[in-house]
Amino acid sequence: MMIKFIYLSIENDASDHWNYCQNHKIPFVTVKRINKTYYEVFYDITNFKVNHEEISENIKNIFVSYSEFFCLPFYEMDSYLDQLYFFRFPVKEGHQDIICTQLFEFLLKRIK
């Protein structure tokens, strides 16, 4: 079974998962708790020859719709919107597994 993402913690760094993703030529996706309400999702596809700007913009648009639909406070998302590439974003607790899984599938289709 393919590992689509991992949870980061003090005991769990991303190096093994990074190597796994590189060896299998799949997107690198992680998630970590940032406070009692939110998790932060991060993905990296920079080693693939794809249009990073277009993919980043697609993910950003999805995130903006998500944040509006789930009424995320602007102060929770504002700092994320200024990234050069939209590789990191917050999600509400309880949404992280499905979002990371779907993000992985979305990215996988674009790098293959």
Protein Blocks (a to p, Z undefined) as FASTA:
>chain_A
ZZfbdcddfklcfklmmmmmmmnopacdddddfbfkbccddddfklpccdfklmmmmmmm
mmmmmmmmnopafklmmmmmmpfbacbccddehjlmmmmmmmmmmmmmmmZZ
